[in-house]
């Protein structure tokens, strides 16, 4: 495990500093998802279900094509997860008025309740970390994450914020 006591050198990034960043991301992701994994398991759901629920909540009436573009998964993978969420009453599907071939997704009340429960856990974790780190660190964290995601998604994110 990488020692995190020494501060990063802003002049150059050594091999061990980059590995520390990778390691911290892996540990953070593990802990960021752990409580939600427990909640999801009670429904027989996994992380793919969580991602679908999250992005449908963030963009009510999102089309299946738009969701596929965000998640970057195959239609087959989304179909399996989405079918279960629809069948279990967490998501409703409606045909678009302008183009009846387009399917639009919305959370049901049951879906909104689950999304709130999952997001509350993660907002609390991020909120605590933000408070402990302070405003400058939060701004730096955002810059780092924006730098990690690809340019197309970065432009989309910055455009919508």
C-alpha positions as CSV (number, residue, x, y, z in Angstrom):
1,X,0.0,0.0,0.0
2,X,1.2,3.5,-0.8
3,X,2.1,5.8,2.0
4,X,-0.2,8.9,1.9
5,X,1.7,11.0,4.5
6,X,4.0,12.7,2.1
7,X,2.3,15.4,0.0
8,X,2.3,15.3,-3.7
9,X,5.0,17.1,-5.7
10,X,3.3,19.6,-8.0
11,X,6.4,20.0,-10.2
12,X,6.4,16.4,-11.5
13,X,4.4,13.3,-10.8
14,X,6.6,10.4,-9.8
15,X,5.6,6.8,-10.5
16,X,4.8,6.2,-6.8
17,X,2.5,9.3,-6.7
18,X,0.6,8.1,-9.7
19,X,0.2,4.7,-8.1
20,X,-1.0,6.4,-4.9
21,X,-3.7,8.2,-6.9
22,X,-4.8,4.9,-8.5
23,X,-4.9,3.2,-5.2
24,X,-6.9,6.0,-3.6
25,X,-9.4,5.8,-6.4
26,X,-9.8,2.1,-5.9
27,X,-10.3,2.4,-2.2
28,X,-12.6,5.4,-2.5
29,X,-14.8,3.6,-5.1
30,X,-15.0,0.5,-2.9
31,X,-16.2,2.5,0.1
32,X,-18.4,4.8,-2.0
33,X,-20.3,1.9,-3.3
34,X,-20.3,-0.5,-0.3
35,X,-23.4,0.8,1.5
36,X,-25.3,1.1,-1.7
37,X,-24.4,-2.5,-2.7
38,X,-25.9,-3.7,0.6
39,X,-29.1,-1.8,-0.1
40,X,-29.3,-2.9,-3.7
41,X,-28.7,-6.6,-2.7
42,X,-32.0,-6.5,-0.8
43,X,-33.8,-6.0,-4.1
44,X,-31.6,-8.4,-6.1
45,X,-30.0,-5.5,-7.8
46,X,-26.4,-4.6,-8.6
47,X,-24.4,-1.6,-9.5
48,X,-25.7,-1.5,-13.1
49,X,-29.2,-1.1,-11.7
50,X,-27.9,1.8,-9.5
51,X,-26.4,3.6,-12.4
52,X,-29.6,3.3,-14.4
53,X,-31.7,4.5,-11.5
54,X,-29.3,7.4,-10.8
55,X,-29.2,8.7,-14.4
56,X,-32.9,8.3,-15.0
57,X,-33.4,10.3,-11.8
58,X,-31.0,13.0,-13.0
59,X,-32.7,13.3,-16.4
60,X,-36.4,12.4,-16.2
61,X,-37.8,11.3,-19.6
62,X,-34.3,10.4,-20.8
63,X,-34.4,8.2,-23.9
64,X,-32.9,4.7,-24.0
65,X,-30.4,5.9,-26.6
66,X,-29.3,8.8,-24.4
67,X,-28.9,6.5,-21.4
68,X,-26.9,4.0,-23.5
69,X,-24.6,6.9,-24.6
70,X,-24.0,7.9,-20.9
71,X,-23.5,4.4,-19.6
72,X,-21.5,3.1,-22.6
73,X,-22.9,-0.4,-22.2
74,X,-24.5,-2.6,-24.8
75,X,-28.2,-2.6,-25.6
76,X,-28.3,-6.2,-24.4
77,X,-26.8,-5.2,-21.0
78,X,-29.1,-2.3,-20.6
79,X,-32.1,-4.4,-21.7
80,X,-31.5,-7.0,-19.0
81,X,-31.2,-4.4,-16.2
82,X,-34.0,-2.1,-17.5
83,X,-36.4,-4.9,-18.0
84,X,-36.0,-5.9,-14.4
85,X,-36.4,-2.3,-13.1
86,X,-39.6,-1.9,-15.2
87,X,-41.0,-5.3,-14.2
88,X,-40.3,-4.6,-10.5
89,X,-42.0,-1.1,-10.8
90,X,-39.0,1.2,-10.3
91,X,-39.0,2.7,-13.8
92,X,-41.8,3.5,-16.3
93,X,-41.4,3.5,-20.0
94,X,-43.4,5.8,-22.3
95,X,-43.2,6.4,-26.1
96,X,-42.2,9.8,-27.2
97,X,-44.9,12.0,-28.7
98,X,-42.8,13.2,-31.7
99,X,-41.2,9.8,-32.5
100,X,-43.2,6.8,-31.2
101,X,-40.1,4.6,-31.7
102,X,-38.2,6.5,-28.9
103,X,-38.7,5.1,-25.4
104,X,-38.5,7.6,-22.6
105,X,-37.7,6.5,-19.0
106,X,-38.9,7.9,-15.7
107,X,-38.6,6.8,-12.2
108,X,-41.8,5.7,-10.5
109,X,-42.5,6.7,-6.9
110,X,-40.9,3.4,-5.9
111,X,-37.9,4.2,-8.0
112,X,-37.6,7.7,-6.6
113,X,-37.7,6.3,-3.1
114,X,-34.9,3.9,-3.8
115,X,-32.8,6.5,-5.7
116,X,-33.2,8.9,-2.7
117,X,-32.1,6.2,-0.3
118,X,-29.0,5.4,-2.4
119,X,-28.0,8.9,-3.1
120,X,-28.5,10.0,0.5
121,X,-25.9,7.5,1.6
122,X,-23.4,8.7,-1.1
123,X,-24.2,12.4,-0.6
124,X,-23.4,12.0,3.1
125,X,-20.1,10.4,2.3
126,X,-19.1,13.0,-0.2
127,X,-20.4,15.8,2.0
128,X,-18.3,14.7,4.9
129,X,-15.2,14.5,2.8
130,X,-15.9,17.9,1.3
131,X,-16.4,19.5,4.7
132,X,-13.2,17.9,6.0
133,X,-11.2,18.9,2.9
134,X,-12.4,22.5,2.4
135,X,-13.4,24.6,-0.6
136,X,-10.0,24.7,-2.3
137,X,-9.6,20.9,-2.1
138,X,-13.2,20.4,-3.5
139,X,-12.4,22.7,-6.4
140,X,-9.2,20.7,-7.0
141,X,-11.0,17.4,-6.8
142,X,-13.5,18.6,-9.4
143,X,-10.7,19.6,-11.7
144,X,-9.0,16.2,-11.3
145,X,-12.2,14.3,-12.0
146,X,-12.9,16.4,-15.0
147,X,-9.4,15.8,-16.2
148,X,-9.9,12.0,-15.9
149,X,-13.1,11.7,-17.9
150,X,-12.9,11.9,-21.7
151,X,-13.3,15.2,-23.5
152,X,-16.8,14.5,-24.9
153,X,-18.2,13.8,-21.4
154,X,-16.2,16.7,-19.9
155,X,-17.8,19.1,-22.4
156,X,-21.2,17.7,-21.7
157,X,-20.7,18.0,-18.0
158,X,-19.4,21.6,-18.1
159,X,-22.2,22.5,-20.5
160,X,-24.9,21.3,-18.1
161,X,-23.5,22.9,-14.9
